[in-house]
Structures are given as structure tokens and as C-alpha cells.
């Protein structure tokens, strides 16, 4: 009898368990409710939005890094140009003094009573030119060269008989100067025609 009672209890328990399982809805892919479908779609859409936002921020970061690198290079180049050409204004102001030295030397040449003074002026001129050369200033060589408008400024044309002198510089009126690769003052020249 006890066995029978135990069997009856076990059977009732199994019936209750099977009834409970049958009454609960089982998740079935074919029978999803609209709320369940919306919940499944929302994470996918949210992931797409997050991926798009991440890509946008990454693109902004890359562009910002490139822009900063360009800025750094540009300012470095400007700084180097400033250092290289920093004294350009001062040197442009000094060049007329060089012209005065050259005229003084030409005026004193050949006069015996002022030979010592002429030599002194020549030494000062040479020292001055050495200082300018150490700063990167060089005279533009023009005499006997073909006219080059990048370096020469033709102030006059003179007829010449020799064919090889046509289009070449036959006289330099005013010497031109360069600061490294930049023209400070064009050479004023007379060109054969």
C-alpha cells in the first residue's frame, strides 16, 4: 500500500510537471511576438550606429593627426626660413655701403699721394665683404654672361659688332647680390645688341 501511495504521488508530480511545461510558451522562431522582433532588431541597429560612430571618430582622429603633422612641418619650415633669411633687411640696407666702398676705391686708385689711404679702404672693404660672405651674401657674376632676367636687370642696350657679344652682358652698372639662393638685388647691366 505504501508502494501504491508512492506511485500515485510520483505520477501526480509527473503530471504537474508535464502540465506546467505544456502551459508555458516555448520560444519558437516561427512564432515571435512583435515586441520580441523589435528587441532583436534594436541591438543590431544599435550596433550598426555604434560602428558608424566609431568609424566617424576614427576618421576624425586620422584627419586631425594629419593636420597637426602638416602644421608642425609648416611651422618648422617657416622657422628655418626665418633663421636663414632673418638678416635680409639689414643686409639690404648695408649693400649701398658696399657700393660706396667700390666707388671710393675706384676714385683713389692711381693717386700716389693717397696710396696708403687707398690700401686702407681696400682692406676695410675686403673685411666687410668677407663678413657678408660668411653670412651667405654673394655677388652675382654678370660680366660676359648671357642676360638672365632671374639675376640681371638690363638698364641699357648697346650695339656691338661681334656676334658672340649679342645678348650678353658687356658692362655692370651696379653689382647684384644674393643671400644664399635668394636674390637681394638684381645686377644692373648693359647688354650687347
Backbone as CSV, one residue per row, in Angstrom:
resi,resn,N_x,N_y,N_z,CA_x,CA_y,CA_z,C_x,C_y,C_z
1,UNK,0.809,-1.159,0.000,0.000,0.000,0.000,0.875,1.255,0.000
2,UNK,1.905,1.142,0.714,2.821,2.268,0.699,3.398,2.453,-0.672
3,UNK,3.683,1.385,-1.340,4.207,1.465,-2.702,3.202,2.106,-3.630
4,UNK,1.981,1.733,-3.431,0.919,2.262,-4.286,0.787,3.763,-4.042
5,UNK,0.893,4.160,-2.803,0.781,5.555,-2.458,1.950,6.333,-3.062
6,UNK,3.132,5.773,-3.025,4.309,6.426,-3.598,4.160,6.548,-5.093
7,UNK,3.668,5.526,-5.757,3.468,5.569,-7.210,2.472,6.645,-7.573
8,UNK,1.430,6.778,-6.796,0.403,7.779,-7.069,1.007,9.181,-6.913
9,UNK,1.805,9.400,-5.909,2.436,10.704,-5.694,3.412,11.019,-6.815
10,UNK,4.175,10.038,-7.209,5.127,10.240,-8.309,4.398,10.582,-9.599
11,UNK,3.290,9.897,-9.834,2.528,10.118,-11.051,1.919,11.514,-11.041
12,UNK,1.421,11.938,-9.896,0.841,13.279,-9.793,1.917,14.339,-10.030
13,UNK,3.090,14.099,-9.487,4.189,15.038,-9.658,4.560,15.150,-11.139
14,UNK,4.651,14.000,-11.816,4.991,13.996,-13.231,3.925,14.698,-14.051
15,UNK,2.667,14.500,-13.689,1.578,15.173,-14.399,1.656,16.688,-14.208
16,UNK,1.934,17.109,-12.980,2.056,18.539,-12.704,3.219,19.168,-13.485
17,UNK,4.330,18.448,-13.514,5.499,18.954,-14.230,5.188,19.028,-15.710
18,UNK,4.576,17.984,-16.247,4.272,17.998,-17.675,3.192,19.004,-17.999
19,UNK,2.235,19.241,-17.113,1.204,20.252,-17.333,1.824,21.653,-17.306
20,UNK,2.731,21.881,-16.397,3.392,23.202,-16.301,4.246,23.491,-17.515
21,UNK,4.914,22.505,-18.008,5.766,22.691,-19.172,4.934,22.945,-20.390
22,UNK,3.782,22.308,-20.447,2.925,22.475,-21.615,2.249,23.827,-21.578
23,UNK,1.975,24.357,-20.383,1.264,25.617,-20.304,2.186,26.812,-20.589
24,UNK,3.513,26.672,-20.360,4.445,27.763,-20.638,4.754,27.800,-22.123
25,UNK,4.764,28.975,-22.700,5.082,29.045,-24.134,6.562,28.784,-24.346
26,UNK,6.864,28.027,-25.340,8.257,27.747,-25.682,8.696,28.743,-26.748
27,UNK,9.898,29.233,-26.629,10.346,30.177,-27.650,10.491,29.447,-28.976
28,UNK,9.814,29.960,-29.934,9.813,29.346,-31.259,10.159,30.446,-32.255
29,UNK,11.041,30.193,-33.165,11.460,31.223,-34.119,10.350,31.577,-35.079
30,UNK,9.445,30.684,-35.304,8.369,30.982,-36.238,7.283,31.830,-35.595
31,UNK,7.190,31.793,-34.299,6.094,32.493,-33.637,6.630,33.520,-32.653
32,UNK,7.392,34.513,-33.153,7.887,35.594,-32.291,6.855,36.699,-32.248
33,UNK,6.707,37.258,-31.090,5.781,38.375,-30.945,6.449,39.635,-31.491
34,UNK,5.711,40.684,-31.832,6.302,41.921,-32.354,7.286,42.560,-31.367
35,UNK,7.025,42.452,-30.075,7.952,43.012,-29.093,9.290,42.289,-29.143
36,UNK,9.220,40.935,-29.284,10.455,40.147,-29.358,11.213,40.479,-30.636
37,UNK,10.524,40.670,-31.747,11.190,41.037,-33.002,11.843,42.406,-32.861
38,UNK,11.177,43.370,-32.252,11.720,44.710,-32.062,12.954,44.660,-31.175
39,UNK,12.927,43.794,-30.141,14.087,43.668,-29.267,15.270,43.069,-30.013
40,UNK,15.027,42.143,-30.920,16.104,41.548,-31.702,16.674,42.549,-32.708
41,UNK,15.837,43.391,-33.306,16.268,44.356,-34.317,17.014,45.513,-33.669
42,UNK,16.565,45.972,-32.488,17.177,47.109,-31.827,18.658,46.903,-31.543
43,UNK,19.107,45.772,-31.012,20.545,45.607,-30.781,21.341,45.636,-32.085
44,UNK,20.814,45.075,-33.147,21.538,45.083,-34.415,21.656,46.506,-34.949
45,UNK,20.568,47.274,-34.888,20.599,48.660,-35.345,21.512,49.495,-34.453
46,UNK,21.467,49.211,-33.167,22.322,49.939,-32.231,23.794,49.630,-32.504
47,UNK,24.099,48.381,-32.806,25.476,48.002,-33.134,25.936,48.700,-34.406
48,UNK,25.069,48.804,-35.410,25.420,49.499,-36.647,25.695,50.974,-36.379
49,UNK,24.832,51.597,-35.545,25.033,53.003,-35.206,26.352,53.205,-34.479
50,UNK,26.665,52.304,-33.566,27.906,52.414,-32.806,29.114,52.209,-33.714
51,UNK,29.011,51.272,-34.648,30.103,51.034,-35.587,30.309,52.248,-36.482
52,UNK,29.206,52.867,-36.946,29.310,54.068,-37.771,29.937,55.211,-36.982
53,UNK,29.513,55.371,-35.743,30.070,56.432,-34.898,31.561,56.196,-34.652
54,UNK,31.926,54.959,-34.410,33.344,54.635,-34.183,34.164,54.930,-35.444
55,UNK,33.638,54.580,-36.602,34.347,54.848,-37.860,34.482,56.347,-38.089
56,UNK,33.424,57.096,-37.763,33.464,58.549,-37.930,34.513,59.175,-37.013
57,UNK,34.558,58.740,-35.769,35.552,59.275,-34.835,36.968,58.892,-35.242
58,UNK,37.122,57.670,-35.735,38.445,57.238,-36.190,38.898,58.088,-37.371
59,UNK,37.987,58.375,-38.306,38.304,59.218,-39.452,38.688,60.627,-38.990
60,UNK,37.935,61.175,-38.027,38.252,62.498,-37.492,39.625,62.502,-36.825
61,UNK,39.923,61.438,-36.104,41.225,61.344,-35.424,42.366,61.306,-36.435
62,UNK,42.206,60.505,-37.480,43.253,60.395,-38.500,43.456,61.733,-39.196
63,UNK,42.360,62.419,-39.532,42.461,63.724,-40.196,43.110,64.756,-39.274
64,UNK,42.748,64.735,-38.010,43.328,65.671,-37.054,44.825,65.419,-36.888
65,UNK,45.210,64.164,-36.823,46.632,63.823,-36.698,47.397,64.288,-37.940
66,UNK,46.827,64.091,-39.125,47.479,64.527,-40.360,47.571,66.051,-40.417
67,UNK,46.511,66.726,-39.992,46.510,68.186,-39.992,47.563,68.723,-39.020
68,UNK,47.677,68.101,-37.870,48.691,68.534,-36.903,50.091,68.299,-37.446
69,UNK,50.307,67.169,-38.112,51.614,66.874,-38.695,51.968,67.914,-39.763
70,UNK,50.998,68.266,-40.595,51.232,69.303,-41.611,51.539,70.640,-40.966
71,UNK,50.814,70.987,-39.897,51.064,72.231,-39.175,52.480,72.246,-38.604
72,UNK,52.883,71.128,-38.018,54.222,71.036,-37.432,55.298,71.222,-38.501
73,UNK,55.118,70.561,-39.650,56.093,70.689,-40.739,56.137,72.108,-41.283
74,UNK,54.957,72.730,-41.436,54.885,74.090,-41.976,55.574,75.075,-41.034
75,UNK,55.319,74.976,-39.728,55.947,75.901,-38.788,57.456,75.670,-38.703
76,UNK,57.877,74.427,-38.826,59.316,74.141,-38.828,59.974,74.766,-40.050
77,UNK,59.319,74.651,-41.219,59.861,75.249,-42.446,59.906,76.771,-42.328
78,UNK,58.842,77.377,-41.785,58.824,78.825,-41.595,59.929,79.271,-40.648
79,UNK,60.158,78.476,-39.612,61.212,78.810,-38.650,62.582,78.741,-39.317
80,UNK,62.788,77.719,-40.134,64.070,77.580,-40.836,64.265,78.730,-41.825
81,UNK,63.200,79.126,-42.536,63.285,80.257,-43.461,63.592,81.541,-42.711
82,UNK,62.975,81.713,-41.551,63.217,82.908,-40.761,64.668,82.968,-40.294
83,UNK,65.197,81.836,-39.893,66.596,81.789,-39.459,67.524,82.059,-40.634
84,UNK,67.219,81.434,-41.784,68.085,81.586,-42.952,68.055,83.003,-43.513
85,UNK,66.886,83.629,-43.507,66.745,84.945,-44.124,66.460,86.040,-43.094
86,UNK,66.797,85.785,-41.858,66.474,86.718,-40.791,67.127,88.078,-40.940
87,UNK,68.334,88.122,-41.433,69.042,89.387,-41.561,68.899,90.028,-42.923
88,UNK,67.946,89.564,-43.705,67.796,90.049,-45.087,67.612,91.567,-45.131
89,UNK,66.770,92.122,-44.283,66.533,93.567,-44.290,67.803,94.348,-43.940
90,UNK,68.539,93.863,-42.969,69.777,94.536,-42.562,70.792,94.487,-43.693
91,UNK,70.904,93.339,-44.327,71.876,93.202,-45.414,71.486,94.079,-46.599
92,UNK,70.187,94.165,-46.905,69.738,95.050,-47.992,70.103,96.500,-47.684
93,UNK,70.028,96.885,-46.427,70.385,98.252,-46.050,71.890,98.490,-46.120
94,UNK,72.689,97.443,-45.951,74.147,97.577,-45.944,74.734,97.575,-47.359
95,UNK,74.060,96.960,-48.306,74.609,96.827,-49.661,74.989,98.176,-50.289
96,UNK,74.225,99.260,-50.097,74.685,100.552,-50.658,76.035,101.010,-50.094
97,UNK,76.354,100.605,-48.867,77.665,100.940,-48.298,78.765,100.241,-49.097
98,UNK,78.494,99.011,-49.544,79.453,98.287,-50.377,79.679,99.066,-51.670
99,UNK,78.594,99.583,-52.250,78.733,100.390,-53.469,79.611,101.609,-53.223
100,UNK,79.420,102.263,-52.068,80.239,103.437,-51.736,81.710,103.055,-51.589
101,UNK,81.977,101.909,-50.992,83.360,101.425,-50.887,83.959,101.239,-52.275
102,UNK,83.215,100.616,-53.153,83.729,100.367,-54.510,84.011,101.677,-55.233
103,UNK,83.134,102.677,-55.084,83.367,103.975,-55.724,84.580,104.678,-55.109
104,UNK,84.746,104.589,-53.790,85.889,105.221,-53.123,87.198,104.589,-53.597
105,UNK,87.209,103.276,-53.719,88.414,102.581,-54.183,88.729,103.002,-55.618
106,UNK,87.699,103.092,-56.465,87.909,103.497,-57.861,88.422,104.937,-57.938
107,UNK,87.932,105.821,-57.071,88.371,107.225,-57.090,89.799,107.373,-56.583
108,UNK,90.190,106.544,-55.622,91.530,106.669,-55.034,92.595,105.919,-55.827
109,UNK,92.182,105.007,-56.672,93.158,104.218,-57.448,93.998,105.126,-58.353
110,UNK,95.282,104.875,-58.378,96.185,105.583,-59.284,96.720,106.882,-58.723
111,UNK,96.277,107.315,-57.587,96.776,108.556,-56.998,97.844,108.190,-55.983
112,UNK,99.071,108.644,-56.259,100.205,108.223,-55.436,100.220,108.862,-54.046
113,UNK,99.748,110.092,-53.923,99.810,110.748,-52.620,98.843,110.140,-51.610
114,UNK,97.849,109.356,-52.085,96.899,108.738,-51.173,96.950,107.210,-51.289
115,UNK,98.070,106.678,-51.652,98.204,105.237,-51.848,97.948,104.471,-50.549
116,UNK,98.418,105.000,-49.428,98.226,104.322,-48.138,96.747,104.343,-47.743
117,UNK,96.091,105.493,-47.980,94.667,105.581,-47.674,93.860,104.625,-48.547
118,UNK,94.247,104.554,-49.805,93.558,103.645,-50.737,93.706,102.198,-50.275
119,UNK,94.896,101.840,-49.841,95.114,100.468,-49.354,94.305,100.208,-48.092
120,UNK,94.171,101.190,-47.219,93.363,101.056,-46.001,91.887,100.845,-46.332
121,UNK,91.388,101.625,-47.284,89.988,101.476,-47.703,89.783,100.101,-48.329
122,UNK,90.753,99.671,-49.113,90.664,98.347,-49.748,90.605,97.231,-48.695
123,UNK,91.398,97.344,-47.645,91.403,96.346,-46.574,90.062,96.337,-45.822
124,UNK,89.525,97.532,-45.547,88.226,97.615,-44.872,87.144,96.995,-45.759
125,UNK,87.213,97.319,-47.042,86.237,96.758,-47.999,86.324,95.226,-48.026
126,UNK,87.534,94.693,-48.068,87.713,93.236,-48.126,87.191,92.570,-46.845
127,UNK,87.455,93.187,-45.730,86.962,92.649,-44.456,85.432,92.657,-44.428
128,UNK,84.855,93.744,-44.902,83.407,93.877,-44.956,82.798,92.811,-45.867
129,UNK,83.404,92.598,-47.013,82.916,91.584,-47.964,83.067,90.171,-47.391
130,UNK,84.133,89.913,-46.645,84.316,88.600,-46.008,83.219,88.332,-44.980
131,UNK,82.845,89.370,-44.237,81.764,89.211,-43.251,80.454,88.901,-43.966
132,UNK,80.158,89.648,-45.027,78.929,89.388,-45.788,78.934,87.978,-46.378
133,UNK,80.092,87.565,-46.887,80.189,86.220,-47.468,79.955,85.143,-46.414
134,UNK,80.444,85.387,-45.188,80.229,84.410,-44.111,78.757,84.307,-43.731
135,UNK,77.989,85.355,-44.006,76.545,85.348,-43.722,75.730,84.837,-44.909
136,UNK,76.413,84.435,-45.991,75.714,83.853,-47.144,75.449,84.816,-48.276
137,UNK,76.014,86.032,-48.196,75.817,87.022,-49.254,76.932,86.862,-50.285
138,UNK,76.522,86.735,-51.542,77.499,86.610,-52.629,77.121,87.560,-53.762
139,UNK,78.136,88.140,-54.434,77.832,88.991,-55.583,77.389,88.125,-56.772
140,UNK,76.527,88.684,-57.596,76.071,87.979,-58.799,77.073,88.248,-59.912
141,UNK,77.630,87.180,-60.428,78.568,87.309,-61.542,77.769,87.592,-62.809
142,UNK,78.089,88.692,-63.491,77.294,89.068,-64.653,78.136,89.355,-65.881
143,UNK,79.288,89.946,-65.738,80.098,90.391,-66.864,80.481,89.230,-67.778
144,UNK,80.131,89.363,-69.070,80.461,88.340,-70.064,79.492,87.167,-70.105
145,UNK,78.469,87.197,-69.275,77.492,86.097,-69.257,76.259,86.500,-70.051
146,UNK,75.503,85.513,-70.542,74.253,85.842,-71.240,73.260,86.488,-70.274
147,UNK,72.426,87.365,-70.802,71.435,88.039,-69.974,70.477,87.014,-69.385
148,UNK,70.327,87.040,-68.066,69.405,86.157,-67.354,68.510,87.037,-66.493
149,UNK,67.243,87.125,-66.873,66.331,88.037,-66.173,66.069,87.616,-64.731
150,UNK,66.457,86.410,-64.363,66.307,85.978,-62.968,67.356,86.621,-62.069
151,UNK,68.460,87.110,-62.678,69.542,87.701,-61.902,69.932,89.096,-62.365
152,UNK,69.640,89.432,-63.619,70.092,90.692,-64.196,68.917,91.604,-64.518
153,UNK,69.170,92.907,-64.415,68.205,93.931,-64.804,68.894,94.779,-65.866
154,UNK,68.464,94.631,-67.119,69.093,95.362,-68.226,68.639,96.812,-68.179
155,UNK,69.607,97.727,-68.005,69.280,99.149,-67.961,69.570,99.829,-69.290
156,UNK,70.362,99.178,-70.144,70.674,99.750,-71.457,71.090,98.647,-72.409
157,UNK,70.891,98.947,-73.715,71.372,98.048,-74.779,72.323,98.848,-75.650
158,UNK,73.452,98.251,-75.957,74.482,98.912,-76.748,74.758,98.059,-77.976
159,UNK,74.794,98.674,-79.169,75.115,97.880,-80.365,76.566,97.394,-80.317
160,UNK,76.772,96.135,-80.676,78.111,95.541,-80.700,78.343,94.907,-82.072
161,UNK,79.611,94.864,-82.478,79.934,94.305,-83.785,80.120,92.790,-83.735
162,UNK,80.659,92.275,-82.647,80.905,90.838,-82.539,79.580,90.105,-82.308
163,UNK,79.382,89.020,-83.034,78.136,88.247,-82.913,78.038,87.526,-81.571
164,UNK,79.183,87.121,-81.026,79.153,86.384,-79.768,78.816,87.284,-78.573
165,UNK,78.903,88.602,-78.712,78.582,89.523,-77.625,77.111,89.938,-77.621
166,UNK,76.379,89.579,-78.666,74.962,89.940,-78.717,74.195,89.113,-77.673
167,UNK,73.412,89.823,-76.857,72.622,89.161,-75.809,73.417,88.863,-74.564
168,UNK,74.676,89.307,-74.521,75.489,89.073,-73.320,75.720,90.397,-72.592
169,UNK,76.093,90.294,-71.332,76.360,91.470,-70.500,77.755,91.976,-70.838
170,UNK,77.810,93.260,-71.267,79.117,93.830,-71.610,79.615,94.817,-70.558
171,UNK,78.725,95.250,-69.661,79.131,96.148,-68.580,78.166,95.986,-67.409
172,UNK,78.698,96.128,-66.194,77.876,96.057,-64.983,77.826,97.455,-64.376
173,UNK,76.617,98.031,-64.327,76.430,99.363,-63.769,76.384,99.286,-62.244
174,UNK,75.675,98.290,-61.734,75.565,98.108,-60.284,75.572,96.603,-59.997
175,UNK,76.436,96.179,-59.099,76.565,94.758,-58.776,75.314,94.268,-58.061
176,UNK,74.883,93.058,-58.427,73.755,92.428,-57.749,74.252,91.477,-56.675
177,UNK,73.403,91.201,-55.714,73.796,90.322,-54.609,72.709,89.305,-54.316
178,UNK,73.160,88.145,-53.825,72.250,87.067,-53.440,72.503,86.705,-51.984
179,UNK,71.437,86.354,-51.300,71.539,85.800,-49.941,71.180,84.337,-50.064
180,UNK,72.192,83.486,-50.026,72.057,82.045,-50.278,71.459,81.842,-51.671
181,UNK,70.220,81.394,-51.796,69.626,81.167,-53.117,68.640,82.258,-53.511
182,UNK,68.533,83.308,-52.728,67.547,84.361,-52.971,68.244,85.633,-53.443
183,UNK,67.674,86.256,-54.469,68.247,87.495,-54.993,67.863,88.646,-54.071
184,UNK,68.880,89.330,-53.537,68.640,90.519,-52.722,68.490,91.752,-53.603
185,UNK,69.377,91.845,-54.583,69.335,92.970,-55.519,69.804,92.469,-56.878
186,UNK,69.032,92.777,-57.898,69.398,92.372,-59.251,70.595,93.191,-59.721
187,UNK,71.429,92.560,-60.529,72.577,93.269,-61.104,72.074,94.157,-62.237
188,UNK,72.400,95.430,-62.203,72.016,96.363,-63.285,73.124,96.303,-64.322
189,UNK,72.745,95.899,-65.529,73.753,95.611,-66.546,73.424,96.292,-67.875
190,UNK,74.470,96.381,-68.697,74.347,96.854,-70.077,74.525,95.637,-70.954
191,UNK,73.590,95.457,-71.907,73.567,94.258,-72.741,73.934,94.625,-74.178
192,UNK,74.718,93.760,-74.801,75.063,93.943,-76.212,73.903,93.586,-77.107
193,UNK,73.764,94.389,-78.198,72.639,94.192,-79.100,73.131,93.982,-80.532
